[in-house]
Amino acid sequence: MHMLRSWYIYKRPRWMRWEFMPTWLFYIPLSPMFLYLMIRGRHPAWFTAVNPKWYLGGFVGEPKIEIQETFQDNENLFPKTLFLPKKTTLEQAIPMIHEFMQKYKLQYPVMFKPNVGEKGNGIIKIKEPSQWQKILKQPLQADFLVQEFIDLPCELGVFVIRNPETQKPYIFSITHKTILFVIGDGKHTLRELIEIHPRARLMRKFFFDKHTEKLNNIIPENEIYEIGDLGNHCKGALFEDGNQYNTPALYDFVCAVCEKNPHFHYGRIDIKMDSLTHPTKFKLIEVNGTTSESTNMYDPKYTLLDAYRISFKHWKAQADIARYNIKNGIRPMPFFKTLKLIFQHL
């Protein structure tokens, strides 16, 4: 039985892993659940009343910069951020980026991400100035952010549910995010190391496309070569249940973040820290709203039914928050207006 479980978690092929299902396919069986949530939340657009100061409650299309600004002391809470509006050209952006980095004494790498986006889409780690020439060869087609890169070794996604009456936060789940790497042996090429890596092989096409120019390079013996660079599941990071890292220090940090925004009741906060078990340094990377997933469900040990169970549990809490807020005067967005805005972002 132990061998079978070990094979199921670590060695089963990609087609047997629900975590790689298309998002739309994963959520289709849960569609009847939305009727239940409408009833439980007392409104067809209940989710817009959960985090009432955010666009659609953080359901879709929420600008990252606007979410940051709803937190007190946001300049110190979040990474240093530069806003680049739509249609910004290379000639306009370069001096803005240079001045921004000088002001805050930043060094490369920095992060480049869309102001509106999800699941890591469009995020690029800029490792050297020459990359701007390629990225900004055309005027920006949307608003983007340039952000300080937080160089701390550990990254967690902490799903927070906050009682709107007591304002006390509860950590629903913790996800430990691991950036994938291979270790060279002086014999195999990068392509071959990816092929034999138990996790990387499942996303070989993504990693082959990402490292096209170096696939045939032999990686020196004992060299650690990072093949991923972002803590996003769709970008190759490994997500594992990290509830064992729910330390008093982490909870205190979560409470401090929540105190900066009395209207934040539900979502996932992405954090970097210096240690998993004895953390002393924390930095908030991003806050996500009502469509946040409890990403610990992507742990390879969890089945599809486990993922549905986890989702159902935190969605019920979301509807309960909405019901309380509506009862106490928070007005949700009209349903048809909500639908129109959602379809504009699809």
N, C-alpha and C positions, 0 to 999 in steps of 0.2 A: 504493500500500500504506500509506503514512504517513497519508493522508487517511482511509482505511478504519479504521485503528487509532485515530486521533483521534476519529472518529465513535463507534466501539465504546466507548471509555473515557468520553467526555464527553456524547454526545448521544443514545445509544440510549434507547428508551422504557423505562419501569419494568418492563413485563412481560418484557423481555429481560434483566433484571438479577437474577441468582440471589440477591444479597445481601438482597432483599426477600421471599424465600421464607419461609413459616412455618417455625419452628424444627423442628417435628415432621417436615415434609416433607423438609427438608435432611438429617435424620439417618436416615430410613428406609433409604436405600440402604446405610448404614454398619452396619446392625444385625448382619450376619454377622461384622463385625469384632470384636464383643464376645466371641464364642466364641474367637477367636484370642487376644484379650487375656486371657481367663480362663486359657487354657493357658499363655501366655507369663508371666503374673503368678503362676501356680501356685495360684490360688484364685478361686472364682466372685465373691467380693467383694474382689478384689485392691486396688481403689481406696481402701478404708478403711485400708490399711496404708501409704499413700503419705505423708500428713501425719498421723502417728499421734495427735497431741494434739488434733486438730480433730474435731468432730462429723461422722461419716461421711467423714472425710478431706477435708472441704470439698466433698463431692459435691453435696449439696442440703440446704437447711434449716439451714445453719451460721449461728449468730448472729454478726453483725459485731462486737459488743462482746466476745464471748468469743474471737474470733480475735485482736483487738487485745491482749487480756490475756495471750496466749501469748508476746508479744514483750516482752523486757526493755526498761525505760525507755519503755514504750508511751505515756505521757502526753506525752513530748517528740517521739516518733517520728510519732505520728498527730495529726490535727487535734484540738483540744480538743473533748470530747464529753460531752453530757448524756444520760443514759438516762431515757426516759419509759415507764414500764410500761403494759401493757394496762389499759384502763378509766380512765386518767387523764383528768380533766375539764379544761375551760377554766380554771375557778377554781383548780384545783390546779396546772396547768401554767404559767400566766402568772408567778406569783411564783418558781417554780423556774427558768424561763427567764431572768427578770430577774436573779436572783441569780447564775446561771451566767455570764451575759454581763458582769456587773459584776466578778465574781471574776477573769475572764481579760481584762478590758478589751476586750471584743469589740464591734464595730459591725455593723450590718446591711450586707449580707445575711448570712444564715446558711443552712445546709443542714438540711433536714428529711427523714429517710429511714427506711424500715422497718428494724428490726434484722435481719430475715430477708427477703431479696429478691434479685432478680437482674435483669440487663439494664436497670437504671435504673428499674424499675417502682416507682411510689410516691414517687419522689424529687422534692422541690419546693425551689426556691430562694426563700427568704423574704426579700423585699426591704424590707419595712417591717412594723412591729408590727401594723398593722391586719389583716394577712393571717391572724393567729392566730384571729381571731373566726370566720372562715369555716372554716378547717381544723379547728378544735377545737370546732365547735358541737355535735358529738356526742362522747361518751367514745371514746377510742382503741380500735379493734377489735384492735389488736396492739401489741407493743412497738415503740417508735420511738426514734430518736436525733436530737438537735439537735447539729449540728456547726459548728465554726468554718469559715467560707469562706476558702479559701486563694487569695489574690489574686496569683497568679503567672501570667504570660501564656502559658506553654507547657505542654501536657499530653501525657504519653506513657503508653501501656500496655506494660509490659515483661514479656514472658513469660520466666520463669526456670525452668530445670531444674538441679537441684543434685545432684551426685554424693553419695549418702549415705555413701560410704566416705571420700572425701577432704574432704567438706563444701564443695567448691569450686563456686560457681555458674557456670552458663553461660547467657548471654543468647540464647535461642532466636529471639526476634523482638522487634521494636519497632513499635508503632503510634503514628503521630502523629495526634492528635485535633484537628479544627478545628471551632470553633463557627461556625455559619453566620450571615452578616449580609448585608444589602442596603445599597446606597448610594443615597441620595435624589438626585433630579434637579430637585426643585421642580415636577414636572409629573405624575408618576405616583403613584397611591395605593399603599399598602403591599400591597394585594391584587395589583395589577398587577406590582409589583416581584417578588413571590414567584412569580407566573406566568411571568415571563421569566428568572428565575434558573435557570441550568442544573442546579443540584442541588436547590434548594428546591422546584422545580416537581414533583419526583418524590414529595415528601411534602406536597403542597399542602394536603390535608385536615387533616393534623396541625397544620400551621402556621396554617391558617385557624381551626381550633378554638382554638388557643392565643392568637391575637391577634384574636379576634372583635370586640372593641370598637374596634380601631384600624384595621381593614382598609380603611376608606374614607378614612383620613387621608392627605393628601399629605405625603410625607417631604421636608423641606427639602433644597435642593441641597447635595451633598457631606456630608450627615449620615450617619454610619455607624449603622445600626439593627440591633442583634442580634436575630435572630428565634429563635435557639436560646440556651439558657443552661446546658446540661449536656453533658458529654463522653460521651454515650451514643449508640450508633448508632441505636437505636430512637427516640431523642429528636431525631433530625435531624442529629447531628454527622457530619462526613465523616471516615472512617477511611482513612488512607493508610500504606503501608509506610514505616517510618521507620528502617530499619536503618543508614542513613547517619549517624544521630545517636548511634551507639554509641561515645561518646567515653570516654576513660580516666576522666574525672570521673564520668560516669554509672555506669560499671562499679564504681568505688570506692564509690559510694553504694549500689548493689545489694549489694555485698559487706558493707557496714556493716549493711544491713537484715537480711541473712541471718544475720550473726553474733549478732543479737538473738534468734534463734529456731533452735536446732539441730535442731528437728523439722520445719521447713519445707523441703520438698524440691521442690515442684512447684506452679506456679500463676502467676498474673499479678498484678503489682503496678502500681497506678496512681499516677503521680507527676506533680506539678507542679514546674516549674522556671523560672528567670528567662531562660534562653536555650537554644536547641536546639544550637548549635554550641560555645558557650563558657560552659557553665553554672557558676554559683558558688553558687546557692541551690537546694536541693531540699526538697520536702515530700511525704511519703508520704500518699496519700489513702485507699487501700484495698488489701487483699490478698485475692485470690480463690483458691479451692482447685482440686480435681481436675476440676471441670467447666469450668474456665477455657477460653476459646477463645483461640487465637492470632489476635487480632482484626485483624492486618495482612492476613488473608485477605479482609477486606471492602473492601480497596482496589479501586476500580472496574476497575483494570487486570487483576485476577485473574479467571480463569474458574472455573466450578464444579469442574472437575477439579483446578485449582490448589488450591482450598480443601480438597478431599478429600485431596490429597497432603500439604498442610501439617498437617491434622488427624491423618492416619495416622502421620506422622513423630513428632509429640510424644506421641501415645498410646502408641507403642511404648516411648518413653523412660519414660512413666509406669508401664507394666507391668514394666519392668526395675527401677525403683526399688522397686516393691512386692515383686518377687521377692527382691531383696537384703534388704529389711527383714524379710520373713517368714523368710528363712533365718537372720537374726540375732536372732530372738526376738520380733519385733513380731507380735502376734496380730491378724489381721483380724477384723472383726465377722462372726458367723455369717450365712450367706447369706440364710436366710429371715427373720431378724430385720432384716437390711439391706433386703430387699424391702418388709417391712412399714413400716419407717420412711420409705422413699422414697415409697411410695404415700400415706402420710399427708400428704405435702407436695405432692402433685400436685393 
